[in-house]
């Protein structure tokens, strides 16, 4: 059923979330909060070198230390052949993930795991790590993406031959693949252009920087049954990877999803779980592991840094006739940067006749990248939306008008294939135009920037279960870890269909043995896909309840209506009966067919793409180079906001992460390829005093493929901020800042260079 | 080295524990006493997820040694509510949806209580600077600051429209 035009009672309101009280009282159980009897502490030995061959590992002294119960190295894990992975988010190879969890012959970045110990205390585990004797042959390393592409660069993988080029190369390279997208004739387009803009932009790797470090608790029992409690964006993902990396059956592994303390894409793969299981198997004890903040920075995935070139050609009236982009994305030590989305998202907001995009996926001696909120899109959009600003300036056209003139609409064919349908980009631009922020005059010294962004959003496989309990109360279970309030939105959709208050539905996240397969929480898919499964499950329950009422009243099921949580006879012809509510029907369940519940699995298609536009005002301190965000407005097409507070929260949080990406965050390396700022003091994420209130404006262009019209909302908001801020700095100072982060030293240097 | 005996008042109850000399108060709270509401996000005093109030002062419990707790009075997130009755700060965090993942929330609530104990009528800027030691990566702080200001108003007995 579709409720887009229905009058809704629950969806669109702002109830308190079902897991709220636990989280404000400290009762919520995150992965590091779990304990088990006889538990050991597991710790990881990490490479101090950026690139080295492992000549030998001697663990005998560590094993002999009192209190040490197990030591594992790659020798304790099966060797995994190269195979495209079927889980996770973004491109992944099982062999690469296995080698990322435990290096076998070479360490490829500082922080790369090459051993692990389990001991009775953390102090003994640390002592044991120091006793492991590793002989390294240090190899030349490469950190920068363009240096890694050079012909004489140190090669990370002898068997990496660039794919996507013809003929197939004969020499190994750090370029894992080349991606190309072409539409029309870009060179002919540039010939038609009256104005051409060219720019080169660089971005730095930034970490998702969830506040909760990765953690897990694992038990391998002597009968081969494995239990894992862990913090992840997908417990089915943890099960699949752990099974694969250890050669176990999935049915022998049960993964319990702990509360997750932030992920943003960074918890869509495993680091610790296979190690903890291996240590547990060897020691016969439960093993708890948690990363330090340093480990998180050095060894878990940031997103790519990149170098991006953009060329735009336009007619005098602002019509863009040609657009070209070259993107070089860092993948970290293993192939798999988000270069694909990078190539697709930059120009996805516009209707362009001639497009040429080439992308490179490049390995270097950095931690393997992981997904980060709209993976790949913020980088490419920083470049394109900065160039759009320069183009507007050169044409003498207002930044908004230029975008309106070229905006993608329903029916616009993208350069990567699909044709946009049911999109809300023009509605978003109209909302910019009418917003008081856009119309307000700037104060002296301030600059205003505008930038837009796009993300596909995804659907995919999800399972949801709705139970009417014996007393008529309702439990909804799904397989989607709740990373930002999805229990609230799922419960609300179920409540709406059942016609009961939101508080009458308790939503939980069920473990891998208790519910059907559900793809991980990522791609902004949960409210869309899991919401669709939950809605359908609730509808099945309503149908069943109507059937039961019909049976009790002995009338045809067609003569029963369901309204506000009660079964009614459809009209006076149907008979005179007192309505039956959930409690009455639950009480009679045994006599009307047994337990009342429905489980629905879907492979949801039609996740509507999302578009956003951000307006930002800044002032820039010429003395220090410090940029102050004075006002920030984020406008986004959200389809339908199920719980508007959490939709706003996604937008505000994404914008703040973008502000950090724009102004402060970066990985700083020394000449040995070691990270020098692996902590929150020196890797500076935005704090409360760095940002103003962030106004989130919800534009609702319903997605017809979702029962309530929802689209994914979590990823779009991190796409526009970098260019919005760069364009605002340009407005305030006349300086184009093409390199992120636009930190005080860089801004100050730009002032100095400009004289 | 032998463990040290420490006696302190935690959330209003007298508490005795043994701890290693190098163990932090955070480790003691979590691993010895079993109060896991205080979180470890960095162990270096940069994220504030382990915030507790010690003798009236807001501290990162990861920067305090367990032995330093001797004779002190400590309030953790578990001691903010009065039984089942939530503190106004907790209530306002819920009403304003001022949390997403909830990991930084205990530290932020403790830090906010400490702010309002000291300054019942903070400006938005004062609230933002006071809470600058508590990182939240999910919310962009907007709804947190609204919850803090609303809780302050309610605790002053004002009603906010």
Interface residues (C-beta under 8 A of the other chain):
Chain A: X14 X16 X17 X19 X20 X21 X22 X23 X24 X25 X26 X27 X28 X29 X30 X32 X33 X123 X208 X209 X210 X211 X212 X213 X259 X260 X261 X262 X263 X264 X290 X292 X293 X483 X484 X485 X643 X645 X646 X648 X649 X650 X652 X653 X654 X655 X656 X657 X679 X680 X681 X685 X686 X687 X688 X689 X690 X691 X693 X694 X696
Chain B: X20 X22 X30 X35 X36 X37 X38 X39 X40 X41 X42 X43 X44 X46 X47 X49 X76 X77 X78 X80 X81 X86 X90 X93 X94 X95 X96 X97 X99 X100 X101 X102 X103 X104 X105 X106 X109 X125 X127 X128 X129 X131 X132 X133 X134 X135 X136 X137 X138 X139 X140 X141 X142 X143 X144 X145
